[in-house]
Amino acid sequence: MRNFIWSLLLFTSAIFTSFSQTKGSEKGTYLSTNKGQKIKLNLLDDNKYELVFYSGDYIVKGDSLLFAKNTEAQTSFDLSFKVDKKAKNIKVKFLDPSYYSFYIGTQKGKEEVKYQRLSDIKTKIDPDWAKTDLEFEIEKADFLYLVYEEYGGKSSVNKYALPKDVSEVTINYELAVLGDLQIAGFFDRSTNELKISEKSGLNPLVFINEKDPQPAKKTAKVLPLESQSVSNWTYPGKEDALLSDDFGTGLVATDSVATAAADYSIPPPAYTRYDFKLKVENSLKKAIDATKGSANKFLVVYADSNTKPAKESFDAIVKEQETQTGYNMYDKYVALYDVYNFYLAGADDKKWLKTNKITNDPSVLVLNGEGNIIAVAKSDLTAQQYQFGYYSEFYRQLLRADALISVNNAVKNKKATDADLINAFNKTVLLETTYNYDPVAPADDINSKEFVITKTTVDQKEVTAAWKKLIESHQKDKTANLYLAEIIVKEIKNQGFTKQLFNQDRILNDTDFLAIDYLLKHSEEIEKNRTDFNSKEGELHTLGNIVSEISNALQQNVYTSQDGVTGEINKEKVNSVYKKIIESGKGNFEAYKNYFDYLSMAEDQDTSNTTYLREFNTYFNANLAGGNPIEKLDAIYSTIDSNSSYSYDGWNAFKEYHSNLCNNAAWTVVTKAQNSSFLKDAIKWSEYSLLVTKNNPYYLDTLAQLYYKDGQNEKAIATQTLAVKYLDANMDGVTATDIKDTLTKMQNGTY
């Protein structure tokens, strides 16, 4: 396991460095964002930390331990596409390919795959490897293959379907920090040691139970007289040192680890702490009632018959909880971090404990505001103290378990009100995505001293029926319920209760379109109040502009499939929703953009683009035509929702989108005779694209051909001459040749 251990050491030093330089790092559990095995960093009391690199399930067979392999991580390749029907070839942009062994392949239909090594392409285009990213062109194809050749001969081969009329592919590769090990272990009875190693069995890691006698401590290390952190340390004749990671790649040695150690020795700065106080009730009923008012709060109940020590321990932990929560709040009360109440069970609670089958002494229980038991640990409170933080994974587990219980109770209870159902569904849509591993002890481990989460099975048919009934009952509402609106938005975006409870993506159904009608009916009221809704104290909401949320959901659902059926089956219903938005005057930039994208993907029955061009012409005349084009675009840009990608990408991307949009619409009139009725309109669109983006040879070529089709031959030749004039090295050779040939045909009358 030499390579494995070395990689852990390197990673540990990197974590060490970054956290030593971070001010205000809070105690709790932090999870890695990289691909591959998730890494957990626990920041504990007294400036202690733990790094958990690998986790999963294991099976005991005799003296052997069999470690179950985790679910394979998804591919590390991230792709994005741009579409342009006019493009002759495909532009590929590979972000920072570095020195890794990548290959790219293309395939037309069922033909043989044609591969190229990425480093060969880069050497040919950029001999000095001066540029970070690699850009090149490939021929049009149906499939793209991306291969990462790993150390030891193993390769990751990935096949992608290329969208129709794709013009550009951007590729990013994120290397997993830690992959999945194939490890096994056994208990050596002769030494009472647990030994774990990779498949080879060499260099095992040896563990002993912390309860057993520990090995004698080694003699204390001899300390140096002086320690310094020196940058670029050297001596006469010294060569640059490299650290070998046993993978054949050299890592330049630096002083980062020494700097980290030096930084860590500096006392932490003083923190501001809000003087937070927990209100500890003197009865279980009062404690539950105090917890009931908050959607994100739980009650920790400690049961221990050893009265005096239990009370001392309980009081100490309450005090520590107040201190840590106060640090989270900084200088004022923040309800978001006030997520636990505490209660010490007494003699009056024995009957309740017995009724709920709590027989272990001591025990720690976690209840929700309804008094339902969410988790139980057969241990004392001190052993579980580290779990009770807002940032802990355990808190996320409690939220999920509570949501399951709430939904199950609400859909099964015939007396449940609409408010009960909305509250339960809203709990699910606010859950975070879970990771592959589960630190909570399995429910069937009756001897576990760790928390066992209550597991609830929810019936999908009952949930679906309850949701349908709820949406139908609110169609005549005169005022908007923003909690219901948030649930709808999450659900139609495949981020709601169906995804959270059943891990399913699905295409929109009749209930969803009825729910969308609810959103449209109340869109103005929701827009007026959503900022206050998103800022509710103690709650986390991210409700966006309703029209943008709907249009984005409709666009995303086109690519979703369910039981072999894709979202395209809802084409007419989707068009109807877009028309409602536009006809109501609520059509913003996001709505139009997604509508045009949706329409451009499908031709009419006569293979024309009449529907698309008609809708685009309405948008053009209402928003772009007449006046100063830049001022008109700026007016639209000022209305973009802050969550829109164009808000982040900036003005230039927004401007380029519109010039491209106009050119692409005009180009469909050039290429399809069925669209000829839009010839005059297409000329206006094309001329507009050149007002916004001047001297673009693609746009000039489009306009020239429209002029020629309209009988304006001289104007066409003059415009096509400009298209040839402004050709540059960035344009692919095939397109450049076509533009030149078109000019020749116009000049000799053979166009």
BELNOR-V39420 format. One record per backbone hydrogen bond with DSSP energy under -0.5 kcal/mol. NH is the residue of the N-H (numbers start at 1). CO is the residue of the C=O. E is the energy in kcal/mol with one decimal. If there is no record, write none. Layout:
# BELNOR-V39420
((NH;CO;E) (NH;CO;E))
This chain:
# BELNOR-V39420
((5;1;-2.6) (6;2;-2.4) (7;3;-2.3) (8;4;-1.8) (9;5;-2.1) (10;6;-2.2) (11;7;-2.3) (12;8;-2.9) (13;9;-2.1) (14;10;-1.5) (15;11;-2.3) (16;12;-2.6) (17;13;-2.0) (18;14;-2.1) (19;15;-2.4) (20;16;-1.6) (21;17;-0.9) (22;19;-1.2) (23;21;-0.6) (25;22;-0.7) (28;43;-1.6) (30;41;-2.9) (32;39;-2.3) (37;178;-3.1) (40;52;-2.5) (41;30;-2.9) (42;40;-0.5) (42;50;-2.8) (43;28;-2.9) (43;41;-0.6) (44;42;-0.7) (44;48;-3.1) (47;44;-0.6) (48;45;-1.2) (50;42;-2.0) (52;40;-3.3) (52;50;-0.5) (53;51;-0.7) (59;66;-2.6) (61;59;-0.6) (61;64;-2.4) (64;61;-2.4) (65;185;-3.3) (66;59;-3.0) (67;65;-0.6) (67;183;-0.7) (68;57;-2.3) (68;66;-0.6) (78;172;-3.2) (80;170;-1.6) (82;168;-2.1) (84;165;-2.4) (87;84;-1.7) (90;138;-2.8) (91;89;-0.5) (91;167;-2.8) (92;136;-3.7) (93;169;-2.9) (94;92;-0.5) (94;134;-3.0) (95;93;-0.7) (95;171;-3.1) (96;94;-0.5) (97;132;-0.5) (100;97;-1.1) (102;100;-1.3) (103;147;-2.0) (104;116;-2.6) (105;145;-2.6) (106;114;-1.8) (107;143;-1.8) (109;107;-0.6) (111;108;-2.6) (114;106;-2.6) (115;113;-0.6) (116;104;-2.3) (118;102;-2.4) (121;117;-1.7) (122;118;-2.5) (123;119;-2.4) (124;120;-1.8) (125;121;-2.3) (126;122;-3.6) (129;126;-2.4) (134;94;-2.6) (136;92;-2.2) (138;90;-2.6) (142;107;-1.9) (143;107;-2.1) (144;160;-2.8) (145;105;-3.0) (146;158;-2.6) (147;103;-2.4) (148;156;-2.2) (149;101;-3.0) (149;147;-0.6) (150;148;-0.8) (150;154;-2.6) (153;150;-1.4) (156;148;-2.8) (157;155;-0.7) (158;146;-2.4) (160;144;-3.1) (162;142;-2.5) (166;163;-1.4) (167;82;-3.3) (168;82;-1.7) (169;91;-2.9) (170;80;-2.5) (171;93;-3.0) (172;78;-2.3) (173;95;-0.5) (174;76;-2.2) (174;172;-0.5) (175;173;-0.6) (177;35;-1.5) (178;35;-0.6) (181;179;-0.6) (183;181;-0.9) (184;197;-2.3) (185;65;-2.0) (186;195;-1.9) (187;63;-3.0) (188;186;-0.6) (188;193;-3.4) (189;187;-1.0) (191;188;-1.0) (192;188;-1.6) (193;188;-1.5) (194;207;-2.9) (195;186;-2.6) (195;193;-0.6) (196;205;-2.6) (197;184;-2.4) (199;182;-0.9) (201;198;-2.0) (205;196;-3.4) (207;194;-2.9) (212;209;-1.7) (223;221;-0.5) (230;228;-0.7) (233;230;-0.6) (238;235;-2.5) (243;251;-2.7) (244;242;-0.6) (245;249;-0.9) (251;243;-1.8) (252;250;-0.5) (253;241;-1.3) (259;255;-2.6) (260;256;-2.4) (261;257;-2.3) (262;258;-2.3) (263;259;-3.0) (264;260;-2.5) (265;261;-1.1) (266;263;-1.4) (274;326;-2.1) (276;274;-2.3) (280;278;-0.8) (281;279;-0.6) (287;283;-2.1) (288;284;-2.5) (289;285;-2.5) (290;286;-2.3) (291;287;-1.0) (292;288;-1.7) (293;289;-0.7) (294;291;-1.4) (297;294;-0.8) (298;339;-2.5) (299;367;-2.8) (300;298;-0.5) (300;341;-3.4) (301;299;-0.6) (301;365;-2.9) (302;343;-2.5) (303;301;-0.6) (303;363;-2.7) (304;302;-0.6) (307;305;-2.1) (310;306;-2.3) (311;307;-2.5) (312;308;-2.2) (313;309;-2.7) (314;310;-2.8) (315;311;-2.5) (316;312;-2.0) (317;313;-2.1) (318;314;-2.5) (319;315;-2.1) (320;316;-2.1) (321;317;-2.8) (322;318;-2.2) (323;319;-2.0) (324;320;-2.7) (325;321;-2.5) (326;322;-2.1) (327;323;-1.8) (328;324;-1.8) (329;325;-2.0) (330;326;-1.1) (331;329;-1.3) (332;329;-1.2) (337;334;-1.6) (338;335;-1.1) (339;337;-1.5) (341;298;-2.6) (343;300;-2.4) (345;302;-2.4) (345;343;-0.7) (349;346;-1.5) (350;347;-1.3) (353;349;-2.4) (354;350;-2.4) (355;351;-2.7) (356;352;-1.7) (357;354;-1.8) (358;353;-3.1) (359;357;-1.0) (362;303;-0.6) (363;303;-2.4) (364;377;-2.5) (365;301;-3.0) (366;375;-2.4) (367;299;-2.9) (368;372;-2.0) (371;368;-1.9) (374;366;-3.4) (374;372;-0.5) (375;366;-1.4) (376;452;-1.6) (377;364;-2.5) (378;448;-0.9) (379;377;-1.7) (384;380;-0.6) (384;381;-0.8) (385;381;-0.6) (385;382;-0.9) (387;384;-1.9) (388;385;-1.4) (389;387;-2.0) (392;389;-1.2) (396;392;-1.2) (397;393;-2.1) (398;394;-2.1) (399;395;-2.2) (400;396;-1.9) (401;397;-2.5) (402;398;-2.8) (403;399;-2.1) (404;400;-2.2) (405;401;-2.3) (406;402;-2.7) (407;403;-2.6) (408;404;-2.5) (409;405;-2.7) (410;406;-2.3) (411;407;-2.5) (412;408;-1.4) (413;409;-1.5) (414;412;-0.8) (416;413;-1.7) (421;417;-1.9) (422;418;-2.8) (423;419;-2.4) (424;420;-2.2) (425;421;-2.9) (426;422;-2.5) (427;423;-1.5) (428;424;-1.1) (429;425;-1.7) (430;426;-1.0) (431;428;-1.4) (441;451;-1.2) (445;442;-1.8) (446;444;-1.5) (448;445;-1.6) (452;376;-2.7) (453;441;-0.5) (453;451;-0.6) (454;374;-3.4) (458;456;-0.6) (460;458;-0.6) (463;459;-2.1) (464;460;-2.7) (465;461;-2.3) (466;462;-2.3) (467;463;-2.4) (468;464;-2.2) (469;465;-2.2) (470;466;-2.1) (471;467;-2.4) (472;468;-2.3) (473;469;-2.0) (474;470;-0.7) (474;471;-0.9) (475;472;-1.2) (477;474;-1.3) (482;480;-0.7) (485;481;-2.3) (486;482;-2.2) (487;483;-1.9) (488;484;-2.4) (489;485;-2.5) (490;486;-2.2) (491;487;-2.4) (492;488;-2.7) (493;489;-1.1) (494;491;-1.5) (495;490;-3.2) (496;490;-0.9) (500;496;-2.5) (501;497;-3.0) (502;498;-1.7) (503;499;-1.4) (504;498;-0.9) (513;509;-1.9) (514;510;-2.0) (515;511;-2.2) (516;512;-2.4) (517;513;-1.7) (518;514;-1.4) (519;515;-1.8) (520;516;-2.6) (521;517;-2.5) (522;518;-1.6) (523;520;-1.0) (526;522;-2.7) (527;523;-2.5) (528;524;-1.9) (529;525;-1.5) (530;526;-1.8) (533;529;-2.0) (534;530;-2.9) (535;531;-0.8) (536;533;-1.3) (539;536;-1.8) (541;534;-0.6) (541;539;-0.5) (549;545;-2.8) (550;546;-2.6) (551;547;-2.4) (552;548;-2.5) (553;549;-2.1) (554;550;-2.5) (555;551;-2.0) (556;552;-2.5) (557;553;-2.2) (558;554;-0.8) (558;555;-0.7) (559;556;-1.2) (560;557;-1.0) (562;565;-2.9) (565;562;-1.8) (567;558;-0.5) (567;560;-1.7) (569;566;-1.7) (570;567;-1.9) (571;568;-1.7) (574;570;-3.0) (575;571;-2.6) (576;572;-2.0) (577;573;-1.9) (578;574;-2.4) (579;575;-2.4) (580;576;-2.1) (581;577;-2.2) (582;578;-2.6) (583;579;-3.2) (584;580;-1.6) (585;582;-1.5) (586;581;-1.7) (587;581;-0.7) (588;586;-0.8) (592;588;-2.3) (593;589;-2.9) (594;590;-2.5) (595;591;-2.2) (596;592;-2.9) (597;593;-2.2) (598;594;-2.3) (599;595;-2.7) (600;596;-2.5) (601;597;-0.7) (601;598;-0.7) (602;599;-1.3) (604;608;-2.7) (607;604;-2.2) (613;609;-3.0) (614;610;-2.7) (615;611;-2.2) (616;612;-2.5) (617;613;-2.4) (618;614;-1.6) (619;615;-1.9) (620;616;-2.8) (621;617;-2.6) (622;618;-1.8) (623;619;-2.2) (624;620;-2.3) (625;620;-2.7) (629;627;-0.6) (632;628;-2.2) (633;629;-2.2) (634;630;-2.4) (635;631;-1.8) (636;632;-1.6) (637;633;-2.8) (638;634;-1.8) (639;636;-1.6) (640;637;-1.3) (644;641;-1.9) (647;644;-0.8) (648;644;-1.1) (649;645;-2.8) (650;646;-1.6) (654;650;-1.7) (655;651;-2.8) (656;652;-2.6) (657;653;-2.1) (658;654;-1.6) (659;655;-2.0) (660;656;-2.5) (661;657;-2.7) (662;658;-2.4) (663;659;-2.0) (664;660;-3.0) (665;661;-2.2) (666;662;-2.2) (667;663;-2.4) (668;664;-1.2) (669;665;-0.6) (669;666;-1.0) (670;666;-1.1) (671;667;-2.2) (672;668;-1.4) (673;671;-0.5) (675;672;-1.6) (676;673;-1.8) (678;675;-2.1) (679;676;-1.9) (682;678;-3.1) (683;679;-1.8) (684;680;-1.4) (685;681;-2.3) (686;682;-2.7) (687;683;-2.6) (688;684;-2.0) (689;685;-2.0) (690;686;-1.2) (691;687;-1.1) (691;688;-0.6) (692;688;-1.8) (693;689;-2.3) (694;692;-0.5) (696;693;-0.8) (697;695;-0.6) (700;696;-2.6) (701;697;-2.1) (702;698;-2.0) (703;699;-2.6) (704;700;-2.6) (705;701;-1.9) (706;702;-1.8) (707;703;-2.6) (708;704;-2.2) (709;705;-2.1) (710;706;-1.5) (711;708;-1.6) (712;707;-2.6) (713;711;-1.4) (716;712;-2.2) (717;713;-2.6) (718;714;-2.3) (719;715;-2.1) (720;716;-2.7) (721;717;-2.2) (722;718;-1.4) (723;719;-1.7) (724;720;-2.0) (725;721;-2.1) (726;722;-2.2) (727;724;-1.2) (731;728;-1.5) (736;732;-2.1) (737;733;-2.2) (738;734;-2.2) (739;735;-2.4) (740;736;-2.0) (741;737;-2.7) (742;738;-2.4) (743;739;-1.7) (744;740;-2.0) (745;741;-2.4) (746;742;-2.2) (747;743;-2.3) (748;744;-2.1) (749;745;-0.7) (750;745;-1.9) (751;745;-1.1))
